[in-house]
Amino acid sequence: MRTHRLFLYLQRFNTALPALLALLLLAVMVRELLPDMRGGSRETVDPPAGTAAGSTASEPGAKAVPLDIHTSHIDAGPNILVMKIVAPRNDGNHYESKSTETRNLLFLNDGSEKAIWLFPDASQAITRLESLNNENTKTPIALYLETEPRPYKYGSSSRANTHLVSPDGLRKRAIASEIDHTLSHRQHGQTLQLVYQKGKAVRAMRVSLTTFETLSDRVVATLSEVESE
């Protein structure tokens, strides 16, 4: 009886062996075709320009940093997908909990064969990214961005920039450049109101969200140093 069972098990094993070998071969092929998802050997994204990621035109020899691609939570419309290009955070702000920062945006339009890069390189970090929507239809009409140059330099002033970008990435404009601080930004209908500091001047700007043209930009206050007694 035991011999009969042994031959029966061997027969079943011989029958299942080709299927097991086929599954093993399929697993090996899938592993070779799919990208390695482990963090240590994952491929990185190339910046759109020839400059190294993290470098600027004035610093052509800056060390390149690895770039990765993430899905953005920004709603740019039903036919547009916005992807974030991120890099390891290394600006000296150790109180920040995030280990990466956004260096660029990639717009994927299902009606176009080519993706659109927001910036020509990865030499600035996007510190704020918001979608400004039509108050009636709730559809996005523009993206509001604040950026800082990288690599970060201690003691540097006039370093922030603000931008408006169309949801498809085809139209963009720097609305306030090389400023010290953005104090507030608010949307009122089809207008963006921006209050910012540049030097000792506090300025208020109004920008059209349909044309991206500046409607007004005026000084509302001037800062003065307080002498210590």
Rosetta blueprint (number, residue, H / E / L):
1 M L
2 R H
3 T H
4 H H
5 R H
6 L H
7 F H
8 L H
9 Y H
10 L H
11 Q H
12 R H
13 F H
14 N H
15 T H
16 A H
17 L H
18 P H
19 A H
20 L H
21 L H
22 A H
23 L H
24 L H
25 L H
26 L H
27 A H
28 V H
29 M H
30 V H
31 R H
32 E H
33 L H
34 L L
35 P L
36 D L
37 M L
38 R L
39 G L
40 G L
41 S L
42 R L
43 E L
44 T L
45 V L
46 D L
47 P L
48 P L
49 A L
50 G L
51 T L
52 A L
53 A L
54 G L
55 S L
56 T E
57 A L
58 S L
59 E E
60 P L
61 G L
62 A L
63 K L
64 A L
65 V L
66 P L
67 L L
68 D E
69 I E
70 H E
71 T E
72 S L
73 H L
74 I L
75 D L
76 A L
77 G L
78 P L
79 N L
80 I E
81 L E
82 V E
83 M E
84 K E
85 I E
86 V E
87 A E
88 P E
89 R L
90 N L
91 D L
92 G L
93 N L
94 H L
95 Y L
96 E L
97 S L
98 K L
99 S L
100 T E
101 E E
102 T E
103 R E
104 N E
105 L E
106 L E
107 F E
108 L E
109 N E
110 D L
111 G L
112 S L
113 E L
114 K L
115 A L
116 I E
117 W E
118 L L
119 F L
120 P L
121 D L
122 A L
123 S L
124 Q E
125 A E
126 I E
127 T E
128 R E
129 L E
130 E E
131 S E
132 L E
133 N E
134 N L
135 E L
136 N L
137 T L
138 K L
139 T L
140 P E
141 I E
142 A E
143 L E
144 Y E
145 L E
146 E E
147 T E
148 E E
149 P E
150 R L
151 P L
152 Y L
153 K L
154 Y L
155 G L
156 S L
157 S L
158 S L
159 R L
160 A E
161 N E
162 T E
163 H E
164 L E
165 V E
166 S L
167 P L
168 D L
169 G L
170 L L
171 R L
172 K E
173 R E
174 A E
175 I E
176 A E
177 S E
178 E E
179 I E
180 D L
181 H E
182 T E
183 L E
184 S E
185 H E
186 R E
187 Q E
188 H E
189 G L
190 Q L
191 T E
192 L E
193 Q E
194 L E
195 V E
196 Y E
197 Q E
198 K E
199 G L
200 K L
201 A E
202 V E
203 R E
204 A E
205 M E
206 R E
207 V E
208 S E
209 L L
210 T L
211 T L
212 F L
213 E L
214 T E
215 L E
216 S E
217 D E
218 R E
219 V E
220 V E
221 A E
222 T E
223 L L
224 S L
225 E L
226 V L
227 E L
228 S L
229 E L
